[in-house]
Amino acid sequence: MSTVPSRSRACLPVVAMIFAIGCGGEAASDGAEEAVVQPAERRSATLIELWSEGTPAFGVFVPNEREAGERGPTGERALPLYTREGGERLARNPLLDFVFLNLEGSYDADAVSAVASGLDSGGSAGAKALLVRIPPISEDGADAARARVVEVLAAGADGIVLPHVRSTEEARLAVDIFEAIGADVWSPTNPGGTVIAMLMIEDPGALASVQEIADVPGYSVLACGIGSLTGALGDREAGEAGNQEVLRHAKRVGRPDMITANAADVGRRIEEGFLGLLMSGPDADAHIEVGRAAAGR
């Protein structure tokens, strides 16, 4: 884990390594160290307020600032680049309620710190929540996922996106990670929470268990990775049917659902009940303007 930057330390009155298990902070018999995260204030307040009211919120993928086709010194594909300056540009965009930093394929805690510090330049008025997608639990195991959740929150993120949640057991494990570190996760049973925990269903096995996954308590957002699911099912119509099934259960348990969208389909997605609309590319602002008009914003 990388060192937490000074900006993040100032925002977290307690990011302490203590002998604790769960949120209660009771002594652990095995001496295992757990991080208890107690954020003083996050940028998530506006986003949570919108979702609590059933109002659609709009965001963008944080753009990779590498030149297209850029290669490393030995010809390898260059890793994505995210900077404070990029975060500052996003902070100035009045159309955004949140930004989505995708680190699933290339985890980089320094990128979180850079983007978070740039977002902070916009001040508290119109603050944009920073949601960070980390690698799946299944990739490197629960311990690595827990370390990343701690590190990303300490670096200034407002929420964690866990992709490819494959089963009810893995959904419970994901929730247990947040509970074990003392993260104050916003959910229907904890409306005063400040941390957003998002679970993504992207695999056929998880889709078959979506009702049980949705019923797991302690998370904030349930969403379908429609691209991955469509690829796994091998059929666009089947992928959309799965997407709608996830949406149905998200509504049933009172959770927002997030979907990628553009000007051609954002109005329909809002009518269907999606509350997180995620855009990308150079025309993202134009797509969001269409969506905000459709949402009456």
KEKEMAR-97613 format. One line per 8 residues: number of its first residue (from 1); for each residue x, y, z of N, C-alpha, C, O. Coordinates in steps of 0.05 Angstrom, whole numbers. Example, Ala and Ser with C-alpha at 12.3 -4.5 7.8 and 13.67 -1.06 7.14 Angstrom:
2
1 = 264,-114,156,246,-90,156,264,-66,156,285,-66,169; 257,-45,142,273,-21,143,258,1,157,268,23,161
END
This chain:
297
1 = 17,-24,0,0,0,0,17,25,0,38,26,14; 9,44,-16,25,69,-17,19,87,6,-1,83,20; 37,105,11,33,124,34,10,143,28,7,153,6; -7,147,48,-30,166,45,-19,194,44,-4,202,61; -27,209,23,-17,237,20,-28,255,42,-48,249,55; -13,277,46,-21,295,68,-49,307,65,-62,311,85; -58,312,40,-84,322,36,-105,303,47,-125,312,59; -102,277,42,-121,258,51,-120,255,81,-141,252,94
9 = -97,257,93,-95,255,122,-110,278,135,-123,274,156; -109,302,123,-123,325,134,-153,321,134,-167,331,151; -163,306,114,-192,302,111,-202,280,128,-227,277,132; -185,263,140,-193,240,156,-184,244,184,-161,240,190; -203,251,203,-195,254,230,-184,229,243,-168,229,261; -194,206,233,-184,180,243,-180,162,219,-199,152,208; -155,156,213,-148,134,196,-127,119,211,-103,123,207; -136,103,230,-118,91,250,-116,62,246,-135,48,239
17 = -92,51,251,-88,22,252,-90,14,281,-73,19,297; -113,0,287,-117,-8,314,-124,-37,316,-130,-50,295; -123,-49,339,-130,-77,343,-160,-77,346,-171,-73,368; -175,-83,323,-204,-82,324,-215,-102,304,-202,-110,285; -240,-110,310,-255,-126,291,-282,-112,288,-296,-107,308; -291,-108,263,-317,-96,258,-318,-67,267,-297,-54,271; -343,-56,268,-346,-28,274,-345,-22,304,-342,1,312; -347,-43,320,-349,-38,349,-322,-33,361,-321,-22,384
25 = -300,-40,347,-273,-34,358,-266,-52,381,-248,-44,397; -278,-76,384,-270,-93,407,-244,-106,401,-236,-111,378; -230,-112,422,-203,-124,419,-205,-150,404,-223,-167,409; -186,-155,386,-185,-180,371,-166,-199,384,-144,-192,393; -175,-224,386,-159,-244,400,-134,-251,384,-114,-260,396; -135,-248,358,-112,-256,342,-92,-233,337,-72,-237,324; -99,-210,346,-81,-187,343,-81,-175,315,-63,-159,308; -100,-183,298,-100,-173,270,-106,-143,270,-123,-134,286
33 = -92,-129,253,-96,-100,252,-117,-94,231,-116,-105,209; -136,-76,237,-156,-67,219,-156,-36,219,-152,-24,239; -161,-25,196,-163,4,194,-191,13,198,-209,3,185; -195,32,216,-221,44,220,-222,71,206,-207,89,213; -240,74,187,-241,98,171,-265,114,180,-288,105,179; -260,138,190,-281,157,199,-278,183,185,-265,202,195; -289,186,161,-287,211,146,-301,234,159,-324,231,169; -289,257,160,-302,280,171,-323,291,152,-345,299,161
41 = -316,292,127,-335,303,107,-326,293,80,-303,293,73; -346,284,64,-340,274,37,-356,290,17,-375,304,24; -348,287,-8,-363,301,-30,-388,286,-37,-403,295,-55; -395,264,-23,-417,248,-30,-444,259,-22,-465,249,-31; -445,281,-7,-470,290,5,-491,297,-17,-514,289,-15; -482,311,-38,-501,318,-59,-512,294,-74,-536,292,-79; -494,275,-80,-502,251,-94,-521,235,-77,-542,225,-87; -515,231,-52,-533,216,-34,-560,230,-31,-580,216,-30
49 = -560,256,-30,-585,270,-28,-602,266,-52,-626,261,-50; -590,267,-76,-605,262,-101,-617,234,-101,-641,231,-107; -601,215,-95,-610,187,-95,-631,182,-74,-650,167,-78; -628,194,-51,-648,191,-29,-675,201,-38,-696,192,-29; -675,221,-55,-700,233,-65,-710,220,-90,-731,227,-101; -695,200,-100,-703,186,-125,-698,202,-149,-711,199,-170; -678,220,-148,-672,238,-170,-647,227,-186,-627,221,-173; -649,225,-212,-626,216,-228,-601,234,-224,-604,259,-223
57 = -578,222,-223,-552,236,-220,-535,229,-244,-537,207,-256; -518,247,-252,-503,245,-276,-473,246,-271,-464,262,-254; -457,230,-285,-428,230,-281,-414,221,-306,-426,214,-327; -388,222,-305,-371,214,-327,-348,196,-317,-340,197,-294; -338,179,-335,-313,165,-330,-291,186,-329,-290,204,-346; -273,185,-309,-250,203,-309,-233,197,-334,-225,174,-337; -228,217,-351,-214,211,-375,-185,204,-371,-171,216,-354; -175,184,-386,-147,177,-386,-132,199,-402,-140,205,-425
65 = -112,211,-390,-98,233,-403,-74,225,-420,-60,242,-430; -70,199,-424,-49,190,-442,-58,196,-471,-82,196,-477; -39,201,-488,-44,204,-516,-53,176,-527,-42,156,-519; -72,176,-545,-80,151,-557,-57,136,-570,-42,148,-586; -54,111,-564,-33,95,-575,-5,99,-563,14,87,-572; -4,115,-541,22,119,-528,34,93,-517,19,77,-505; 60,90,-520,73,65,-512,95,72,-492,106,94,-491; 102,52,-475,123,55,-456,151,52,-469,153,49,-493
73 = 172,53,-453,199,53,-463,207,28,-478,225,29,-496; 194,6,-473,200,-19,-487,178,-27,-505,177,-50,-514; 160,-9,-512,139,-14,-531,113,-24,-519,94,-29,-533; 112,-28,-492,88,-37,-480,67,-15,-479,74,9,-480; 42,-22,-478,21,-3,-477,24,14,-451,26,2,-429; 23,40,-453,26,57,-430,2,55,-411,-20,53,-421; 7,54,-385,-14,53,-366,-30,79,-366,-20,100,-374; -56,78,-359,-72,103,-358,-59,124,-340,-45,118,-321
81 = -64,149,-347,-54,172,-332,-77,189,-322,-94,198,-337; -77,194,-296,-98,211,-284,-83,232,-266,-65,224,-251; -91,257,-269,-76,278,-256,-94,297,-239,-118,297,-242; -81,312,-222,-95,333,-207,-108,353,-226,-131,361,-221; -94,360,-247,-105,379,-266,-131,368,-279,-150,383,-284; -131,342,-285,-155,330,-295,-178,332,-275,-201,337,-283; -172,327,-250,-192,329,-229,-202,358,-227,-226,362,-222; -185,378,-230,-193,406,-229,-213,412,-251,-232,427,-247
89 = -207,401,-275,-226,406,-297,-253,394,-292,-274,407,-298; -254,371,-280,-279,358,-273,-293,374,-252,-318,377,-252; -278,385,-233,-290,400,-211,-304,425,-222,-324,435,-209; -295,436,-244,-307,461,-255,-332,455,-272,-345,474,-281; -338,430,-277,-360,423,-295,-386,422,-279,-390,405,-262; -405,441,-283,-429,443,-267,-449,421,-273,-469,418,-259; -445,406,-295,-464,385,-303,-461,359,-286,-478,342,-286; -438,356,-272,-431,331,-260,-440,329,-231,-437,348,-215
97 = -451,306,-223,-456,300,-195,-436,281,-184,-431,280,-160; -423,265,-201,-402,246,-193,-383,241,-216,-390,246,-239; -360,230,-209,-341,221,-229,-333,192,-222,-333,185,-198; -327,177,-242,-323,148,-239,-294,142,-249,-289,143,-273; -277,134,-230,-249,128,-237,-246,98,-239,-249,84,-219; -241,88,-263,-239,59,-268,-211,49,-264,-194,53,-282; -205,36,-242,-179,24,-237,-181,-6,-236,-163,-20,-225; -202,-18,-248,-205,-47,-247,-182,-61,-261,-173,-81,-250
105 = -174,-51,-284,-153,-65,-298,-125,-56,-292,-105,-69,-299; -122,-33,-278,-96,-22,-272,-98,-6,-246,-103,18,-246; -95,-20,-223,-99,-7,-197,-76,12,-191,-53,6,-195; -83,36,-183,-63,57,-178,-74,77,-157,-90,95,-164; -66,73,-132,-76,91,-111,-68,119,-115,-82,138,-106; -45,124,-127,-36,152,-132,-55,166,-150,-59,191,-148; -68,152,-169,-88,164,-186,-112,174,-170,-123,195,-176; -120,159,-150,-142,168,-133,-134,194,-119,-150,213,-119
113 = -111,195,-107,-102,219,-93,-101,243,-112,-109,265,-104; -91,239,-136,-89,261,-156,-117,272,-163,-121,296,-162; -135,254,-170,-161,263,-179,-176,275,-155,-189,296,-158; -174,263,-131,-188,274,-108,-178,302,-101,-195,319,-95; -152,306,-103,-142,333,-96,-151,353,-117,-157,376,-110; -154,345,-142,-165,363,-162,-194,369,-158,-202,392,-161; -209,349,-150,-238,354,-144,-241,373,-121,-260,389,-121; -224,371,-102,-225,388,-78,-222,418,-85,-230,436,-70
121 = -210,423,-108,-205,451,-116,-231,465,-122,-232,490,-123; -253,450,-127,-278,462,-133,-293,472,-108,-314,485,-110; -283,465,-84,-297,473,-59,-321,456,-54,-327,437,-69; -335,462,-32,-357,445,-24,-382,450,-41,-399,432,-44; -385,474,-52,-409,480,-69,-407,464,-95,-387,467,-110; -427,448,-100,-427,433,-125,-406,411,-126,-397,404,-147; -399,401,-103,-378,380,-102,-387,355,-116,-410,348,-116; -368,342,-129,-373,317,-144,-362,293,-129,-339,294,-121
129 = -378,273,-125,-369,249,-111,-350,234,-129,-354,232,-153; -329,222,-117,-310,206,-131,-315,177,-125,-310,168,-102; -324,162,-145,-328,133,-143,-305,119,-157,-298,126,-180; -293,99,-144,-269,86,-154,-275,56,-157,-281,43,-138; -272,46,-181,-275,17,-186,-248,4,-183,-228,11,-197; -246,-15,-165,-222,-30,-160,-224,-58,-172,-245,-65,-181; -202,-73,-173,-204,-100,-184,-223,-118,-168,-228,-112,-144; -234,-138,-180,-253,-156,-166,-241,-170,-143,-216,-175,-142
137 = -257,-177,-123,-247,-193,-100,-235,-219,-110,-215,-228,-99; -247,-231,-131,-237,-257,-141,-210,-255,-153,-197,-276,-157; -200,-231,-160,-175,-229,-174,-151,-235,-156,-134,-251,-162; -150,-221,-133,-127,-224,-115,-135,-232,-87,-118,-234,-69; -161,-237,-82,-170,-246,-56,-180,-224,-38,-177,-200,-44; -193,-233,-16,-206,-214,2,-187,-195,16,-193,-172,20; -163,-205,24,-144,-188,38,-135,-165,20,-133,-142,29; -129,-171,-5,-121,-150,-24,-143,-130,-28,-139,-106,-29
145 = -168,-140,-31,-191,-122,-35,-194,-104,-11,-199,-80,-14; -192,-115,13,-195,-99,37,-173,-77,39,-179,-54,45; -149,-84,32,-127,-65,33,-132,-42,13,-127,-19,18; -143,-50,-10,-149,-29,-31,-172,-11,-22,-171,13,-26; -192,-22,-10,-214,-6,0,-204,14,20,-211,38,19; -188,5,39,-176,23,59,-160,45,45,-163,69,51; -143,37,27,-125,56,14,-140,76,-3,-133,100,-2; -159,67,-18,-174,85,-36,-191,105,-20,-192,129,-27
153 = -204,96,2,-219,115,18,-200,135,32,-206,159,33; -177,126,41,-158,144,54,-146,164,34,-139,186,41; -145,156,8,-134,174,-12,-154,194,-21,-147,212,-37; -179,193,-12,-198,214,-18,-223,206,-33,-239,223,-41; -227,180,-39,-251,171,-53,-275,173,-35,-273,172,-11; -298,176,-48,-324,176,-33,-338,150,-35,-357,145,-20; -330,133,-53,-343,108,-57,-326,87,-71,-307,95,-85; -332,62,-66,-318,40,-78,-337,24,-95,-359,17,-87
161 = -328,17,-119,-344,0,-137,-330,-27,-139,-307,-28,-147; -344,-48,-131,-333,-75,-132,-345,-90,-156,-369,-96,-156; -329,-94,-177,-340,-107,-201,-340,-138,-198,-328,-149,-180; -355,-151,-216,-356,-180,-218,-361,-193,-191,-346,-212,-183; -381,-184,-177,-390,-198,-153,-404,-223,-163,-425,-221,-176; -394,-246,-157,-402,-271,-170,-423,-287,-156,-434,-305,-168; -428,-281,-130,-447,-298,-115,-456,-283,-91,-446,-261,-84; -477,-295,-78,-486,-283,-53,-464,-282,-32,-462,-263,-17
169 = -449,-304,-31,-427,-305,-11,-407,-283,-16,-396,-271,3; -401,-277,-41,-381,-256,-47,-393,-229,-41,-379,-211,-32; -419,-225,-45,-432,-200,-37,-430,-196,-7,-425,-174,2; -435,-217,8,-433,-214,38,-404,-208,45,-399,-192,63; -385,-221,32,-357,-215,37,-350,-186,32,-335,-173,47; -361,-175,10,-356,-147,3,-366,-129,25,-353,-111,34; -391,-134,34,-402,-118,56,-386,-121,81,-382,-102,96; -377,-146,87,-361,-151,111,-335,-134,110,-326,-125,131
177 = -324,-130,87,-299,-114,84,-304,-85,95,-289,-74,110; -326,-73,86,-333,-46,94,-339,-45,124,-330,-27,138; -353,-65,134,-359,-66,163,-333,-69,179,-330,-56,200; -315,-86,170,-291,-92,185,-273,-67,188,-258,-65,208; -273,-49,168,-256,-25,170,-271,-2,182,-260,20,185; -296,-5,189,-311,16,201,-321,37,182,-326,60,190; -324,31,157,-334,50,137,-363,55,142,-379,36,145; -372,80,141,-399,88,147,-415,88,120,-418,108,107
185 = -424,64,112,-436,60,86,-465,70,85,-481,62,103; -471,86,66,-498,95,62,-515,72,51,-507,59,32; -539,68,63,-557,47,54,-585,54,65,-587,72,82; -606,39,57,-632,45,68,-633,42,98,-649,55,111; -617,24,109,-617,21,138,-597,40,152,-596,41,177; -581,55,137,-563,74,148,-563,100,131,-544,106,117; -586,114,132,-589,137,114,-569,160,120,-566,178,103; -556,160,143,-537,180,149,-509,173,140,-490,189,146
193 = -505,151,127,-478,142,119,-467,161,98,-482,176,84; -440,160,95,-427,178,76,-411,163,55,-403,175,34; -405,138,59,-389,122,40,-408,107,22,-427,94,31; -402,107,-4,-419,92,-24,-405,66,-31,-382,66,-39; -419,44,-27,-409,18,-34,-427,6,-56,-450,2,-52; -415,2,-79,-430,-7,-103,-422,-35,-111,-398,-40,-114; -441,-52,-115,-437,-80,-123,-445,-82,-153,-467,-73,-160; -429,-96,-169,-435,-99,-197,-439,-129,-203,-422,-146,-197
201 = -461,-135,-217,-467,-162,-226,-460,-162,-256,-472,-147,-272; -442,-180,-264,-432,-180,-291,-429,-208,-302,-419,-211,-325; -436,-228,-287,-431,-256,-295,-457,-272,-293,-474,-266,-276; -461,-292,-311,-486,-307,-310,-492,-320,-284,-515,-321,-275; -472,-330,-270,-477,-343,-244,-488,-323,-224,-506,-330,-208; -477,-299,-224,-488,-278,-206,-516,-270,-213,-532,-265,-196; -521,-269,-239,-548,-261,-248,-568,-282,-238,-591,-274,-231; -561,-307,-238,-579,-327,-228,-585,-324,-198,-606,-334,-188
209 = -567,-310,-184,-571,-306,-155,-577,-277,-148,-573,-269,-125; -587,-262,-168,-590,-233,-163,-610,-226,-141,-606,-207,-127; -630,-242,-138,-649,-236,-116,-636,-238,-89,-639,-221,-72; -620,-260,-85,-606,-263,-59,-585,-242,-55,-581,-233,-33; -570,-235,-77,-550,-215,-75,-562,-188,-67,-552,-174,-50; -584,-181,-80,-598,-156,-74,-606,-154,-45,-607,-132,-34; -613,-177,-33,-624,-177,-6,-602,-175,15,-608,-172,39; -576,-177,7,-555,-174,26,-555,-145,37,-555,-126,21
217 = -555,-141,63,-556,-114,74,-528,-101,74,-508,-115,74; -528,-74,75,-503,-60,80,-488,-49,57,-465,-41,60; -500,-48,33,-487,-35,10,-505,-13,0,-528,-10,9; -495,3,-19,-509,27,-28,-522,25,-55,-545,33,-59; -508,13,-75,-517,13,-103,-514,-15,-114,-494,-28,-109; -534,-23,-130,-532,-48,-144,-534,-42,-174,-552,-28,-183; -515,-53,-189,-514,-46,-218,-506,-71,-234,-494,-89,-224; -514,-70,-260,-506,-91,-278,-484,-80,-297,-486,-59,-308
225 = -462,-96,-299,-442,-89,-319,-451,-101,-345,-444,-123,-353; -468,-85,-360,-482,-96,-382,-464,-106,-405,-470,-125,-419; -441,-92,-408,-423,-100,-429,-410,-127,-423,-410,-145,-441; -401,-131,-399,-389,-157,-391,-410,-179,-391,-405,-201,-400; -434,-173,-381,-455,-193,-380,-463,-201,-408,-467,-225,-414; -467,-182,-426,-474,-188,-454,-453,-205,-467,-459,-224,-481; -427,-199,-462,-406,-215,-473,-406,-243,-462,-401,-262,-477; -412,-246,-436,-412,-273,-424,-436,-289,-434,-433,-314,-438
233 = -459,-276,-439,-482,-291,-448,-482,-294,-479,-496,-312,-489; -466,-278,-492,-464,-281,-521,-488,-271,-537,-492,-278,-560; -504,-253,-524,-529,-244,-537,-537,-218,-526,-540,-215,-502; -541,-198,-543,-548,-171,-534,-575,-171,-520,-578,-157,-499; -595,-185,-531,-621,-185,-518,-620,-198,-490,-633,-189,-472; -605,-219,-488,-602,-233,-462,-588,-214,-442,-595,-214,-419; -568,-199,-452,-554,-180,-434,-573,-159,-424,-572,-152,-401; -590,-148,-442,-609,-128,-434,-630,-139,-415,-638,-126,-396
241 = -638,-164,-419,-657,-176,-401,-645,-179,-373,-658,-174,-353; -619,-187,-372,-606,-188,-346,-603,-161,-333,-606,-159,-309; -597,-141,-349,-595,-114,-339,-622,-105,-326,-622,-93,-305; -644,-111,-339,-670,-104,-329,-677,-120,-304,-690,-110,-286; -667,-145,-302,-672,-160,-278,-657,-148,-254,-668,-147,-232; -632,-140,-258,-617,-126,-237,-632,-101,-229,-635,-95,-205; -641,-85,-248,-656,-61,-242,-681,-67,-225,-686,-53,-206; -695,-88,-232,-720,-95,-218,-714,-100,-188,-728,-91,-170
249 = -692,-115,-183,-686,-121,-156,-673,-98,-141,-677,-95,-117; -659,-80,-155,-649,-56,-142,-672,-39,-133,-671,-28,-110; -692,-36,-149,-716,-21,-141,-729,-34,-117,-738,-20,-98; -731,-60,-118,-746,-75,-97,-733,-70,-70,-747,-68,-50; -706,-68,-69,-693,-65,-43,-685,-36,-38,-671,-30,-19; -695,-17,-55,-691,11,-50,-663,21,-55,-653,40,-42; -649,8,-75,-622,17,-82,-622,30,-109,-637,22,-127; -605,51,-113,-601,61,-140,-588,40,-158,-573,23,-148
257 = -592,43,-184,-578,27,-204,-565,46,-223,-576,67,-230; -541,39,-232,-525,56,-249,-521,43,-276,-518,18,-278; -522,58,-298,-519,48,-325,-504,68,-342,-506,92,-338; -488,58,-360,-476,76,-380,-498,84,-400,-516,69,-406; -495,109,-410,-517,119,-427,-505,140,-445,-482,149,-442; -521,148,-465,-514,170,-483,-540,184,-491,-561,178,-482; -537,204,-509,-560,220,-516,-583,204,-528,-606,211,-526; -576,182,-542,-596,166,-555,-614,150,-536,-637,144,-542
265 = -603,143,-513,-618,125,-495,-622,135,-467,-635,122,-451; -610,158,-460,-611,167,-432,-639,173,-423,-646,168,-400; -656,184,-441,-684,189,-433,-699,163,-426,-714,162,-407; -694,143,-442,-707,117,-437,-697,105,-411,-713,94,-395; -671,107,-406,-660,96,-381,-671,110,-357,-676,97,-336; -675,136,-359,-688,150,-336,-716,141,-332,-725,137,-309; -731,138,-354,-759,128,-352,-760,100,-339,-778,94,-324; -740,84,-345,-739,57,-334,-733,57,-304,-740,38,-290
273 = -721,78,-294,-716,80,-266,-687,80,-258,-681,78,-234; -668,81,-276,-640,83,-269,-635,110,-257,-643,131,-267; -620,110,-234,-614,135,-220,-585,144,-223,-579,167,-215; -568,128,-234,-540,136,-240,-536,133,-269,-536,111,-280; -531,155,-283,-526,156,-312,-497,164,-317,-489,186,-311; -482,145,-329,-453,148,-331,-446,152,-361,-452,134,-377; -433,174,-367,-426,181,-395,-396,179,-399,-380,178,-380; -388,179,-424,-360,179,-431,-355,192,-458,-374,197,-473
281 = -330,198,-463,-322,209,-489,-325,239,-491,-334,253,-473; -316,250,-514,-315,279,-517,-343,292,-518,-345,316,-513; -364,277,-523,-391,288,-524,-406,283,-499,-431,285,-498; -392,276,-477,-406,269,-452,-424,291,-442,-446,286,-433; -414,316,-443,-430,338,-433,-456,341,-449,-477,346,-437; -455,337,-475,-480,339,-491,-499,317,-483,-523,322,-482; -489,293,-478,-506,271,-470,-519,277,-443,-543,272,-438; -503,289,-424,-514,295,-398,-535,317,-400,-555,316,-386
289 = -531,336,-417,-551,358,-420,-578,346,-429,-599,354,-419; -577,327,-447,-602,313,-455,-615,299,-432,-639,300,-428; -598,285,-416,-608,270,-393,-619,288,-372,-640,283,-360; -606,310,-366,-616,329,-345,-642,341,-354,-660,345,-337; -645,346,-379,-671,357,-389,-693,336,-385,-715,342,-377; -687,311,-392,-706,289,-389,-714,285,-359,-736,277,-353; -695,290,-341,-700,286,-313,-712,311,-300,-717,311,-276; -716,332,-315,-726,357,-303,-706,371,-287,-714,386,-268
297 = -681,368,-293,-660,382,-278,-648,403,-296,-630,417,-287
END
